[in-house]
Amino acid sequence: IRRLAEEFKVRIEMRQIGARQEASKLGGIGSCGRELCCSSHMSAFKSVSTNSARVQQLSLNPQKLAGQCGKLKCCLNYELDHYLEILEEFSDPKIILKSKKGNAVHQKSDIFKRVMLYSYENDSSSILVIPVDKVKDIIDMNKKGKIPEDLEAFAQQTQQMVGEETDADND
């Protein structure tokens, strides 16, 4: 630094930057196919935790969650508020849906399609895709002591899970 300052007759200051700032300076394309968030529109870098990935129901695979800087992707925080806002409209996933055919437990939620996926406790190979408003109707019925014959009447579709992914998982 001294040599450079003497050579160019200017004051040179050296600062250490973090991995996110380095990725921002270098730029690039993310796995989503867009310009990196940190180099396009983000100016403040908040700490990103795996809880953000859990809320968004993403696989906790570090290779998929890591950005080009080697840390958790900034977009996990960027989209988190939107996910939390939409998930408020969904029923509590811990609530068990009761029917005469059996109790159904929550497997997954798809906020984009506004559906919740359930399976019967005694038959986890069959997945019921039920719209959020219908899930709320079933919960209300259960609270009033009314138990439907089965949940298939409320489901948009029923999928068999025999080593294959559901349509909701493929999106």
N, C-alpha and C positions, 0 to 999 in steps of 0.2 A: 504494500500500500504506500509506504514511504517513497519507494522508487517511482511508482506511478505518479504520485503527487509532485515529486520533484521534476519528473519528465514533462508533465503537462501543466505544471504550475497552477494546480487547482486543489481544493480541499476534497479529499475522497473519504467517504464514510462507508463502512461495511456493516451491514445488518444481517442478522440471521432471520430466515423466514421458515415457516412451517411447511409441511408437505402439501396442505391444501392451497396455500399461497403460491407454492411452486407450480402446482398443477394449473392454477388460475393464470399464472404468467405464461406458461407454455401453451395452454389451450389444448384443444383436441375435440374428438367426438366421443360421446359416452356410449354405453351399451344400448341406449334407447335410440341411437341414430341421430341425436341432436347434439348441438354444441354443448360443452360442459357447462353446467349451471354456474359453477364458480367463475368461469371466464366470460359468461354472457350476461347474467343479470343479478347475481348475488354479490353483495359487497361485504356483508358481515357474516362471519363464519361462526355458527353456533355448534356446540357439542352435539354429536349425533349418537344415540344409544340404540341398542338392539330392541328396546321397548317399542320404538317407532316401527320397526319391522314386524313385531308381534301384532300391534294394533292393525296393521295393514295386511295381516295374515300371509306374510311372505315366508318363504323357507329361510331358516336361520343359517344357511350355508354361507360362510364368510367369503368364499370366492365369488358368489353372486351378489353379495351386498357391498363388496369393496369397490370403490371408485378407482380412477387412475392414479390417485394420490396414495392408494394403499389403505386408506381409512374408509369408514362407512360412508356410503353415498350421501351427499348433501340433500338430494331430492327426497330422501326418507323424511327429513324434517319439513321440507318445503310442502309436501303433500299431506303431512300428518293432520293439520288442522281441518282440512277438508274431510278426511276420513272420519275424524272424531265427530264432526258436525253431522255427517250422514249416519254414522252408527248410533247416534242419539235417537233416531227414528226407529231403529230396530229393537225388537224385544230382547230381554236379557237371555243370552244363550244358555244360562244355567237352568232355566225353567224347562221342565219336562212336559211334553205334550201327552195328555192321556187320551186313550181311546179304548174301546172294548177289545180291539185286536191286540193292544199292548201299548206300553209307554214308548214314546219316541224321544231320543236324545239328539241334541244339536251336534252337527258334524262340522259345518262351515257356513259362512255367510258370503254372499256375493253382492257387494254394494252397488256395482254397476247394473246388474240385472234386478236389484232390489228383491232378492230371494234368500231364503235360509234353507239349508240342506239338513234333513233329519233322517235318522234311521231308527227302526224299532230296536229295542234292547235285545229282543230275542232273535232278530234277523238283521245283522249289520251288513249283509251283502246287498241289501236293497236300499237305495237312497231316494228319499222323497224331496222334490224341489218345490217348496211352498213359498208363495209371495208373502212379503212382510205383513201386509194388511190381513191376510188369511191366518197367519200365525197369531196375530193379535186377537182375531175372532175366536180361534180355538182356545187361547188362554182365557179369554172372557167367559167362554162356554164352560171351561173346566172350573173356573172360580164360582160359577153359578150352580155347579154340581151336575151340569149336563156333560155327558161323555158321548162323543160321536162314535158310530159303529167302527169306522176306520178313518185314516187320514188321507187316503188316496183320493177321496172326493175333493179335497182342498188343494191337492198338489197339481202343479202345472204338468209335471211329468214324473215318472218313476224310472230309475236307472238301476241296472244290476251291476254290482261291483265284483267282478271276478278277475282281479288282477289288471283291470283296465281303469283309466282315469275317467272322471265324469266330464261332461261338456263344460261345466263351470271351471274345472281345473285346466282345461285346454285353452281358455281365453286369457 
